[in-house]
Amino acid sequence: MAKRYSDSKSIKDLMGAFIKENNLTKGFTQIKVKEAWLQVMGNGVQSYTTSIKLQNDVLVVHLSSSVLREELSYGKDKIKAMMNKTLGEDLIKTVRLT
């Protein structure tokens, strides 16, 4: 019969170690950014969003509506602040709307 070890770890710690060990951090960061965009901007903006990418420290958002792109361009700093707050870390330095 196998021995049981008494040092227990939480699933969060184990998943974090697994993600780091297998170099999956970049992919999980992309997923977190997409979820944060939906949470911060809501369903109205989400319906006009075609793609969201985090390239280095630049959030690149492709929008299908030029009117919405123009409106959101006035609040890039606010979007950046809200996204970083939702993500819990300063991942985004600039926002580019295309």
C-alpha positions in Angstrom: 0.0 0.0 0.0 1.3 3.5 -0.9 2.3 5.9 1.8 0.3 9.1 2.3 2.0 12.3 2.7 0.7 14.7 5.2 1.6 17.9 3.4 -1.5 19.0 1.7 -1.8 21.7 -0.9 -4.7 23.6 -2.3 -5.9 23.0 -5.8 -5.2 26.6 -6.6 -1.6 26.2 -5.7 -1.3 23.0 -7.6 -2.9 24.5 -10.7 -0.7 27.5 -10.5 2.4 25.3 -10.4 1.1 23.2 -13.3 0.4 26.2 -15.4 3.8 27.8 -14.7 5.7 24.5 -15.2 4.1 23.8 -18.6 4.4 27.4 -19.9 0.7 28.0 -20.1 0.6 31.4 -18.5 0.3 33.3 -21.7 -2.8 31.4 -22.8 -4.5 31.7 -19.5 -3.7 35.4 -19.4 -5.5 35.8 -22.8 -8.5 34.0 -21.4 -8.6 36.2 -18.3 -8.3 39.3 -20.5 -11.3 38.2 -22.7 -13.4 37.5 -19.6 -12.5 40.8 -18.0 -13.4 42.7 -21.2 -16.9 41.1 -21.1 -17.3 41.9 -17.4 -16.1 45.5 -17.7 -17.7 46.5 -21.0 -20.9 44.4 -20.9 -22.9 42.6 -23.6 -23.6 45.7 -25.7 -19.9 46.4 -26.5 -19.2 42.6 -26.6 -21.6 42.2 -29.5 -19.5 44.6 -31.6 -16.1 43.1 -30.5 -14.6 40.8 -33.1 -11.3 40.0 -31.3 -9.3 40.8 -28.1 -5.6 40.2 -27.7 -3.0 41.2 -25.2 0.3 41.7 -27.1 3.0 42.4 -24.6 1.4 45.2 -22.5 -0.9 46.5 -25.2 -4.6 45.5 -25.3 -5.7 45.3 -28.9 -9.4 45.3 -29.5 -11.0 45.0 -32.9 -14.5 46.5 -33.2 -16.9 46.1 -36.0 -18.5 49.5 -35.4 -16.6 52.7 -36.2 -19.0 54.8 -34.1 -18.4 52.6 -31.1 -14.6 52.7 -31.7 -14.7 56.5 -31.8 -16.8 56.7 -28.6 -14.5 54.3 -26.7 -11.4 56.1 -27.9 -12.2 59.0 -25.6 -12.1 56.7 -22.5 -9.0 54.6 -23.2 -7.4 55.5 -19.9 -10.6 54.6 -18.0 -10.8 51.3 -19.9 -7.2 50.5 -19.0 -7.8 51.3 -15.3 -10.9 49.2 -15.1 -9.4 46.3 -16.9 -6.3 46.3 -14.7 -8.5 46.5 -11.6 -10.6 43.6 -12.8 -7.6 41.5 -13.7 -6.0 42.3 -10.3 -2.6 43.3 -11.8 -1.2 45.9 -14.1 -1.0 43.9 -17.3 -2.2 46.6 -19.6 -0.2 49.7 -20.3 -2.0 51.0 -23.4 -5.3 50.3 -25.2 -5.5 50.2 -29.0 -8.9 50.1 -30.7 -9.0 49.0 -34.3 
